Each structure stands twice: as C-alpha cells, then as structure tokens.
Amino acid sequence: MPLATTSFVTRRRFVVGTAAVAAVAFAPRSFAQAPAGPFKLDPLPYANNALEPHIDARTMEIHHDRHHAAYVTNINNAVKDHSKVAAMPMQDILAKLPEMPEAIRTVLRNSGGGHANHTMFWQLMGPGGGAPQGELAAAITRDLGGLQKFQDDFNAAGLRVFGAGWVFVTVTRDGKLAIETKPNQDTPLMDKKHVLIGNDVWEHAYYLNYQNRRGDYLKAWWNVVNWKNVGDRYAAAKTGKLTI
Ligand code: MN3
C-alpha cells in the first residue's frame, strides 16, 4: 500500500510536470508558426492585471494571447492565397463579406469579426475609467435615456444573448447611439455601421472569475470602461475616422 501510494504520487507529479512544460513550450511555438501578416495582434495597451479585480490577469492573458491570437492566425492563413483581400482593411472586409471569396468567407466572418471586436474591446477598456464627458455624455442622455438607464439596458441586452456573442453601442456619423447585440463574432461593421463600444459575453471573457454569473460580470465591466478612450472613439466617428 505505501509503495502503491508513492508510485501514484510520483507518477501524478510526473504527468503534471510534463503538461506544464508542454504548455510553456507550446505558447511561443504557436506564435512563431503564425504567418507574418498582414493582420497583427497588437499588445494589450496595459498590463494583464491592470483591470483587476474586475477582470483578472489570467483571463486577460488567455483572452488576448490565445483567443485573439488565434483569430489573427486564422485570418492570416485564410488570406495567404487571396492578395486582394489581404490588402483590404478589416472594416472593409467585414462590410463587404458577401463579396468575399466563398472559400474563406466563413473564416473572415468568424475570425475577422473576432479580430475587429477584440481590437476595439482592448482599446476601450483601461484602469481609472472616469465618466462620459461633453458631447458623448449629451448623446447618452439624448439617445439612451441617461447613463444609468443606458447601463441597465446594455446589461439586460448582454444577458439576453443566448450562448456566445456581443452587446454593442453603435454610433452614426452624426453621433446617434443605439444598443445592439450580435451572436458569435458578428459585428455591426458587417451591416456597414460603426461601433462605439462593445462587451464580450462569450464565457471565455469571464468564466474564471464569474463562472455562470454573466450578470455580475456585465455590472463589474463598467468599472474598466475608459471613458476618455470612448470619447475619442465618439469624436472619431463624427469625423469619419473611426475604423474598427
Ligand atoms: Mn472574446
């Protein structure tokens, strides 16, 4: 019995150790295998732990370094033999999905949408979020019933997304705001609209900390919205300079 126990523990340690080594070895190799471009994964504009306690460092690391990285790898692989598509900005690809080559259309929709959504998502978050100012604050009052009603409605819409998807605020060229949801990695960019903000309600965005409590994640997320960045996006939308 003591012998069997020792042997079990040793074997278990060995297996765990091997898995850990394999995981460490795998991460850099998966980056190295990705084609060089044309689409790029920008580093997070803040540290992995900058959004704690609302979003934990491990979630940010896996979300950015693995999920988002995989979307970028997928689209770079897909456009390898499609030089015209490879030369297009992502927002144009998504706005013209029905015109894209059929063989890569689904990858462009899922991984291209994922790349656009996550690029926007990292950019609009940050520590020390502040509050909406100026024209943006006025638009929230005018179009969304004020900040509190807007946040309640946005959270409710995020809760209603069945399975994986996103809740967005779209913005028109004249600054009008509206709440909209999409399944999977779809984005209003596919309807030739622009996105002011969006929250990722895929389980990978919150499961480590919140498990099934998506409503708690949606409420906590407002603590990491950087309203200065959102204001910059609003100004860019009104001057026609907002891309993804
Ligand atoms: Mn995600």
Boltz pocket constraint, residues with backbone or C-beta under 6 A from the ligand:
constraints:
  - pocket:
      binder: B
      contacts: [[A, 63], [A, 67], [A, 118], [A, 200], [A, 202], [A, 204], [A, 205]]
      max_distance: 6.0
